Structures are given as structure tokens and as C-alpha cells.
Amino acid sequence: MNRAIVLGGSRGIGKAISDSLKSIDIDVFATSKNDIDTSNLDSVRKFLEKHNETEILVLNTGGPAPKPFLTVTEKDWKLYHNQLFLGFVTILQKIKVNDGGYIFLISSNVIKEPNSKLIISSAYRAAFAEVFKVLSKEYAQKNISCINIAPGPINTNRTQELIENIQEFEKTLPMRRLGEPEEIGNFVKSIIENKIKYLSGVTINFDGANSNYIF
């Protein structure tokens, strides 16, 4: 049986991915913050002492609350530098993804359309996406597929925290609705279930046609 480690797997998109993978008989470890906190490098290292090998790895974590640039503190930068960047880097350096496996990064549409209210998230998610893209070439030599999923407005608690009036916001979207976490979960499942390997080193814009960029 294939194993999967899904970071942030106890809620939102991470939980949806975990549930979808369990439905195809994959042994899933859906982590919560009690298991691993990527903002705390000691927590990351402790986790990796026990969990250092897998076939499927999903890198997923929440992000900071919206803040104007001039109010962002040094403490904020350091915290999310670890949570959104260095914690993931450390995991990829220390964990073994077995040949023929998959690594999924759940990033955000802010890697392509930076958001002034989410400047910390925009900066560090984009930075790690660059690292992930570079590493995808090395992983490809072991037939490990690396896929960056960049969600747009998805129906999660975080979206509800960021958007004041969801119903009015939905009217501005091309599909007139938020995406559902299960749609991302089923997308990840379909890639693994159908053994799609040549799709690697790419960013999938999961946003219901809401973005304006072409690539």
C-alpha cells in the first residue's frame, strides 16, 4: 500500500485531499499542527525523525492574516519565513520520497497575482514555488512528479476569514461560486489513481477562470 503524508490534513483543502486519497486505499497520515508546525523548525525536525519516508507528500499550510505592509513586524516576517518557506525546504531536504512518487505543493494564486493585503504570503509562497520548480527537474530523474496547485477562492474557513461578504463576492466570480475543497482533493486523487506521471514541474491555477494571467 502506498503511503501519503498530508501536511495540514485535518481541515480545509488538506482534509479534502486526505479523504480522497483514503478512498483509493492509500495509507494517509493527515497531520495537524500538533503533529508538525512548519513555523517551528524544532517541530519540523522532530517530526522528520519519525516520518522520513513516503510515496506521496502534500506540502500544505495556512497563511497569515491580511496586513498592510507598514504594519508587518520583524516577528511576522520571521514566523512566516519558517512556515511558508524554510519549514518546507527542511522537509524536502530530509524526507525521502520513493521513486515513482508524487509531491504536491498547495500554494496560492498570490504566487502569480500578488495581493497587497497578503504581502507576506505573496512573498514566501512565490519564493518556495521557485525552489519547487527547480527541484522538480531533479525529482523527475527518479520518476517523481512535482505539481504545484495554486488555489483561488475556495470554500474554506480561511476564505471566510479573508472575505467579509461571501455571497456578494461570489457574484463577482466567473462561475458565481467558490471552489470546493473536494474538487482539489479529487483532482489529486485522479492524478495518482490514473498514474499520470508526465505532468510535472507545473503550476495548476485552480481558480474557476477567475485569474487574468495566461501562463
The 8 nearest C-alpha neighbors of each residue, nearest first, counted from 0:
[[1, 25, 2, 26, 24, 54, 3, 23],
 [2, 0, 25, 54, 26, 3, 55, 53],
 [3, 1, 26, 54, 53, 25, 27, 55],
 [2, 4, 55, 27, 56, 53, 54, 26],
 [3, 5, 28, 56, 27, 29, 57, 55],
 [6, 4, 57, 29, 8, 56, 30, 28],
 [7, 5, 30, 59, 8, 58, 57, 29],
 [6, 8, 13, 31, 60, 30, 59, 9],
 [7, 9, 13, 29, 14, 30, 6, 5],
 [8, 10, 14, 31, 7, 29, 30, 13],
 [11, 9, 14, 8, 13, 12, 7, 15],
 [10, 12, 14, 155, 13, 180, 15, 156],
 [11, 13, 180, 15, 14, 16, 10, 184],
 [12, 14, 8, 16, 7, 15, 11, 10],
 [15, 13, 8, 10, 17, 9, 16, 11],
 [14, 16, 184, 12, 181, 18, 13, 17],
 [15, 17, 184, 19, 13, 14, 18, 20],
 [16, 18, 14, 20, 15, 19, 8, 29],
 [17, 19, 21, 15, 16, 20, 14, 22],
 [20, 18, 16, 22, 21, 17, 184, 185],
 [21, 19, 17, 22, 23, 18, 25, 188],
 [20, 22, 25, 18, 24, 23, 19, 17],
 [21, 23, 19, 20, 24, 18, 25, 188],
 [24, 22, 21, 20, 25, 19, 192, 188],
 [23, 25, 21, 22, 26, 20, 0, 1],
 [26, 24, 21, 1, 20, 23, 27, 2],
 [25, 27, 2, 3, 1, 24, 21, 0],
 [28, 26, 3, 25, 2, 29, 4, 21],
 [27, 29, 4, 30, 3, 5, 26, 2],
 [30, 28, 8, 5, 27, 9, 17, 4],
 [31, 29, 8, 6, 7, 34, 28, 5],
 [30, 32, 33, 34, 7, 9, 8, 35],
 [31, 33, 36, 35, 34, 30, 7, 37],
 [32, 34, 31, 35, 36, 30, 42, 7],
 [35, 33, 32, 31, 30, 46, 36, 42],
 [36, 34, 32, 42, 33, 43, 46, 37],
 [35, 37, 32, 38, 39, 42, 43, 34],
 [38, 36, 82, 86, 39, 43, 35, 81],
 [82, 37, 39, 81, 36, 78, 40, 86],
 [40, 38, 37, 42, 41, 36, 43, 81],
 [41, 39, 43, 42, 44, 86, 38, 37],
 [40, 42, 44, 43, 39, 45, 46, 36],
 [43, 41, 45, 39, 40, 44, 35, 36],
 [44, 42, 40, 46, 41, 45, 35, 37],
 [43, 45, 47, 41, 46, 42, 40, 48],
 [46, 44, 42, 48, 47, 43, 41, 49],
 [45, 47, 43, 44, 48, 49, 50, 35],
 [48, 46, 50, 51, 44, 49, 45, 43],
 [47, 49, 45, 46, 50, 44, 51, 43],
 [50, 48, 47, 46, 51, 45, 52, 44],
 [51, 49, 47, 48, 52, 46, 94, 53],
 [50, 52, 94, 47, 95, 49, 48, 93],
 [51, 53, 95, 94, 96, 50, 97, 54],
 [52, 54, 96, 2, 55, 3, 97, 95],
 [53, 55, 100, 97, 96, 2, 1, 3],
 [56, 54, 3, 101, 100, 53, 102, 2],
 [57, 55, 102, 4, 3, 5, 103, 101],
 [56, 58, 5, 103, 102, 104, 6, 59],
 [59, 57, 104, 6, 105, 103, 56, 5],
 [58, 60, 105, 6, 7, 57, 104, 13],
 [61, 59, 7, 62, 6, 58, 83, 82],
 [62, 60, 63, 59, 7, 157, 83, 82],
 [61, 63, 120, 60, 64, 83, 79, 82],
 [64, 62, 65, 120, 61, 119, 79, 117],
 [63, 65, 66, 62, 117, 161, 160, 116],
 [66, 64, 116, 117, 63, 67, 161, 118],
 [65, 67, 116, 68, 64, 71, 70, 117],
 [68, 66, 116, 70, 69, 71, 65, 115],
 [69, 67, 71, 70, 66, 118, 115, 116],
 [70, 68, 67, 71, 72, 66, 118, 116],
 [69, 71, 68, 67, 72, 66, 75, 73],
 [72, 70, 68, 69, 75, 66, 67, 73],
 [73, 71, 75, 74, 70, 76, 69, 77],
 [72, 74, 76, 75, 77, 71, 78, 70],
 [73, 75, 77, 72, 76, 78, 71, 79],
 [76, 74, 72, 78, 73, 77, 71, 79],
 [77, 75, 73, 74, 79, 78, 80, 72],
 [76, 78, 80, 74, 75, 79, 73, 81],
 [79, 77, 75, 80, 81, 76, 38, 74],
 [78, 80, 82, 81, 83, 76, 77, 75],
 [79, 81, 77, 84, 78, 82, 83, 76],
 [80, 82, 85, 38, 79, 86, 84, 78],
 [38, 83, 81, 37, 79, 86, 80, 84],
 [84, 82, 79, 80, 81, 123, 124, 85],
 [83, 85, 80, 81, 127, 87, 86, 123],
 [84, 86, 81, 88, 87, 89, 80, 83],
 [85, 87, 37, 81, 89, 88, 82, 84],
 [88, 86, 90, 89, 85, 84, 91, 83],
 [89, 87, 85, 91, 90, 86, 92, 84],
 [90, 88, 92, 86, 87, 91, 85, 93],
 [89, 91, 87, 93, 92, 88, 94, 86],
 [92, 90, 88, 89, 93, 94, 87, 95],
 [91, 93, 89, 90, 94, 88, 95, 87],
 [94, 92, 90, 91, 89, 95, 51, 47],
 [95, 93, 51, 52, 91, 90, 92, 96],
 [96, 94, 52, 51, 97, 53, 93, 91],
 [95, 97, 53, 54, 52, 100, 94, 98],
 [98, 96, 54, 100, 95, 53, 99, 52],
 [97, 99, 141, 100, 142, 143, 96, 54],
 [98, 100, 142, 143, 97, 141, 101, 144],
 [101, 99, 143, 54, 98, 55, 97, 96],
 [100, 102, 144, 55, 143, 145, 56, 103],
 [101, 103, 56, 145, 57, 55, 144, 146],
 [102, 104, 57, 146, 147, 145, 58, 56],
 [103, 105, 147, 58, 106, 57, 148, 146],
 [106, 104, 148, 59, 58, 147, 149, 103],
 [105, 107, 149, 104, 148, 124, 147, 150],
 [108, 106, 149, 150, 109, 110, 151, 105],
 [107, 109, 149, 151, 110, 150, 111, 112],
 [110, 108, 113, 112, 121, 107, 111, 114],
 [111, 109, 125, 108, 121, 112, 107, 124],
 [112, 110, 109, 108, 113, 212, 125, 107],
 [111, 113, 109, 110, 108, 114, 210, 212],
 [114, 112, 109, 121, 111, 110, 115, 118],
 [113, 115, 117, 116, 118, 109, 112, 121],
 [114, 116, 118, 117, 113, 67, 68, 121],
 [117, 115, 65, 66, 114, 67, 118, 68],
 [118, 116, 65, 114, 120, 115, 119, 121],
 [117, 119, 121, 115, 120, 116, 114, 122],
 [120, 118, 122, 121, 117, 123, 76, 63],
 [119, 121, 117, 122, 118, 123, 124, 62],
 [122, 120, 118, 109, 113, 119, 124, 110],
 [123, 121, 119, 120, 125, 124, 118, 126],
 [122, 124, 126, 125, 120, 83, 84, 121],
 [123, 125, 127, 126, 121, 120, 122, 128],
 [126, 124, 110, 128, 123, 122, 127, 121],
 [127, 125, 123, 129, 124, 128, 122, 130],
 [126, 128, 130, 129, 124, 84, 125, 131],
 [127, 129, 131, 125, 126, 130, 124, 132],
 [130, 128, 132, 127, 126, 131, 133, 125],
 [131, 129, 127, 133, 132, 128, 134, 126],
 [130, 132, 128, 134, 129, 133, 127, 135],
 [133, 131, 129, 135, 130, 134, 200, 128],
 [132, 134, 130, 135, 131, 136, 129, 137],
 [135, 133, 131, 137, 136, 132, 130, 138],
 [134, 136, 138, 132, 200, 137, 133, 145],
 [137, 135, 139, 134, 138, 133, 140, 200],
 [138, 136, 134, 139, 135, 140, 141, 133],
 [137, 139, 135, 143, 140, 141, 136, 134],
 [140, 138, 142, 136, 143, 141, 137, 135],
 [139, 141, 138, 142, 137, 136, 143, 98],
 [142, 140, 98, 139, 143, 138, 99, 137],
 [141, 143, 99, 139, 140, 98, 144, 138],
 [144, 142, 100, 99, 138, 139, 101, 141],
 [143, 145, 101, 199, 196, 102, 139, 142],
 [146, 144, 102, 199, 200, 135, 103, 101],
 [147, 145, 103, 199, 201, 200, 104, 202],
 [146, 148, 202, 104, 103, 201, 105, 203],
 [147, 149, 203, 105, 202, 104, 106, 150],
 [148, 150, 107, 106, 108, 204, 205, 203],
 [151, 149, 205, 107, 108, 206, 148, 204],
 [150, 152, 206, 108, 205, 153, 107, 149],
 [153, 151, 177, 178, 206, 150, 158, 154],
 [154, 152, 178, 177, 179, 155, 151, 180],
 [153, 155, 179, 177, 178, 158, 180, 152],
 [156, 154, 158, 157, 11, 153, 159, 180],
 [155, 157, 159, 158, 160, 154, 11, 161],
 [156, 158, 160, 155, 159, 161, 61, 154],
 [159, 157, 161, 155, 160, 156, 162, 154],
 [158, 160, 156, 162, 157, 161, 155, 165],
 [161, 159, 157, 158, 162, 156, 163, 64],
 [160, 162, 158, 159, 157, 163, 65, 64],
 [163, 161, 159, 160, 164, 158, 165, 168],
 [162, 164, 165, 161, 159, 160, 168, 167],
 [165, 163, 167, 166, 162, 168, 159, 169],
 [164, 166, 168, 167, 169, 162, 163, 159],
 [167, 165, 169, 168, 164, 170, 176, 175],
 [166, 168, 170, 169, 165, 164, 171, 163],
 [167, 169, 165, 170, 166, 171, 164, 172],
 [168, 170, 176, 175, 166, 172, 171, 167],
 [171, 169, 175, 168, 167, 172, 166, 176],
 [172, 170, 169, 168, 175, 173, 167, 174],
 [171, 173, 175, 169, 174, 170, 209, 176],
 [172, 174, 175, 209, 208, 171, 207, 176],
 [175, 173, 176, 172, 207, 177, 208, 169],
 [176, 174, 172, 169, 170, 173, 171, 177],
 [177, 175, 169, 174, 172, 178, 170, 173],
 [176, 178, 153, 154, 152, 179, 169, 175],
 [179, 177, 153, 154, 152, 176, 180, 207],
 [178, 180, 154, 181, 182, 153, 177, 183],
 [181, 179, 12, 182, 183, 15, 184, 11],
 [182, 180, 184, 15, 179, 183, 185, 16],
 [183, 181, 185, 180, 184, 179, 186, 178],
 [182, 184, 186, 181, 180, 185, 187, 16],
 [183, 185, 16, 181, 15, 187, 182, 186],
 [184, 186, 188, 182, 183, 187, 19, 181],
 [185, 187, 183, 189, 188, 184, 182, 190],
 [188, 186, 184, 190, 185, 189, 183, 191],
 [187, 189, 185, 191, 186, 190, 20, 192],
 [190, 188, 192, 186, 191, 187, 193, 185],
 [191, 189, 195, 187, 193, 188, 192, 194],
 [190, 192, 194, 188, 189, 193, 195, 187],
 [191, 193, 189, 194, 190, 188, 23, 195],
 [192, 194, 190, 191, 195, 189, 188, 196],
 [195, 193, 191, 192, 196, 190, 189, 197],
 [194, 196, 190, 193, 197, 191, 198, 192],
 [195, 197, 198, 144, 194, 199, 142, 143],
 [198, 196, 199, 195, 144, 142, 139, 200],
 [197, 199, 196, 195, 144, 201, 200, 146],
 [200, 198, 144, 145, 201, 146, 197, 196],
 [199, 201, 135, 145, 132, 146, 202, 198],
 [202, 200, 199, 146, 147, 203, 198, 145],
 [201, 203, 147, 148, 146, 204, 149, 200],
 [202, 204, 148, 149, 205, 147, 201, 146],
 [205, 203, 149, 206, 150, 202, 148, 108],
 [206, 204, 150, 149, 151, 203, 207, 148],
 [205, 207, 151, 209, 208, 150, 204, 152],
 [206, 208, 209, 205, 174, 173, 178, 151],
 [209, 207, 206, 210, 173, 174, 211, 205],
 [210, 208, 207, 206, 173, 172, 211, 151],
 [209, 211, 208, 212, 206, 151, 112, 108],
 [212, 210, 213, 209, 208, 112, 214, 111],
 [211, 213, 210, 214, 111, 112, 209, 204],
 [212, 214, 211, 210, 204, 111, 208, 209],
 [213, 212, 202, 111, 204, 211, 203, 210]]
